[in-house]
Amino acid sequence: MSNESQDIIVVGGGPGGYVAAIRAAQLGGKVTLVEKSKLGGTCLNVGCIPTKVLLHSADLLEEANHANDFGINMNVNGFDWRKVLKKKESISSQLVNGISGLMKANKIKVINGTAEFTSSNTLSITKADGTKVTISGGKIILATGSVPAIPPIPGIKENENCIDSTGALSLTEVPKSLLVIGGGVIGVEFASIYSRFGTKVTIIEALPKLLPLMEGELTALLRSDLESKGVEIHTEAKVHSVESSPAGAKVNVESKGEIKCFEAEKVLVAVGRRANTASLNLDKAGIENDRGRIKTNPKMETNVKGVYAIGDCLGEVMLAHVASVQGEIAAENAMGMDSSYNGKTVPSCVYTNPEFAGVGLTEEKAKEEGIEYITGHFPLMANGKALIMNGGTGMVKVILGKEFKEVLGVHILGPRATDIIAEGALAVGMEATIEDLIETIHAHPTLTEGVREAALAAENRAIHAINKKVEGREPRLIKELVL
Ligand code: NAD
């Protein structure tokens, strides 16, 4: 065993950890990053990036199937699933290699091993080859991420056809049928992938709506879009057991007092993720946690001096972009600066087709918190670029404070919603007002015009939709609104 001393030790090489390591190195720190598996973590290897590659392949297939509508004579000859998976692997590897290059360029030492506390400021690392090294004396940033949560539903663990999101990314064949337990982000994104590759998909969601934390009015639109594409959705439905069956699995669901049975070749369990801290030995270091979820203050400091924690291992908002920002903050504080995390501008993005993104308050949240607000809606069916992109089913919705008309929330269902939401995040962050959105000239033809039009609609002055003042109703009933 060897003993080393470092300025900064980062545990975990995902988008939280590797960003923290780079920021600390930029500030002059001598940095070691410990990662037990591949650099890039869940995001690059079995999360955001590979999922988005599969979604992009599904988008291409869908577009190709509609190419004739745009005058392109095309006979789509199915797809080659092995090539789809190969593309997914190659993009992930390219990005992981890129992170490796960034570590070298920033002179960050990477140790391939598993770290655990032996005291409040000492980590013992078991390397991949079995040797051990102890590192102490430095500031420690914990960024160990999360793992899929498997609920205690009888029959799930024993059934090999019950898979998690990692399994769903590497199925060797497209299943004939897929039942998804959980209509959250993972459930809805995989439903969007497999339904477009021909799988019969059924979603079982315990709560009354899909994507429970997102803007309800737009969630309802996404639900009908998914249903129109053949996805069967059951809300207020809870899985209470899974049995094996010749098809793969038989799933017993309780819905509104009735028991229903569904058969599917594969069952995707997507009911959330849990903090991945079991191997850290947090108690040895005296780090405060709630069943493994590490507690921090906005400076990302734990209760133990010199130990910080960021990202999914806090068990709060499990998003790569949140982990990365928290990583920068932890690194800055560890290097003597004074930075704090503020989650006000965090966008939530769902990469379905149409995409769904939101930032700031939803209408439901504004009601719950007793905030006085007004809304503006703009249907993307009246946006030229959306129609060109076959994306007319969407909507932009802005939530504004009633008195000062400051932007409290922006929600978009439509093509490129996950890109356009950056404008909403900027507006929410800088407390822009309706006038700021309206006075900003948005290029034509672009999808971003929908954001300006939604702001105009809040004052009954939308140009390309019928306004409340004119028709005595809000411009939200899409089909009745297009001029
Ligand atoms: P989630 O919390 O988003 O959704 C889980 C859903 O399962 C909830 O709607 C919940 O009501 C439902 N549920 C729980 N138990 C159930 C049961 N027994 N029967 C039926 N429904 C049940 O979790 P997720 O979709 O697994 O995602 C995990 C994490 O990963 C989330 O924090 C998510 O934000 C993140 N993620 C983000 C993205 C993205 O940003 N695009 C993509 C994938 C995952």
Residues whose N, C-alpha, C, O or C-beta is under 5 A from the ligand:
A	BS01	NAD	I181 G182 G183 G184 V185 I186 G187 I204 E205 A206 L207 P212 A237 K238 V239 A270 V271 G272 R273 M318 C349 V350 Y351
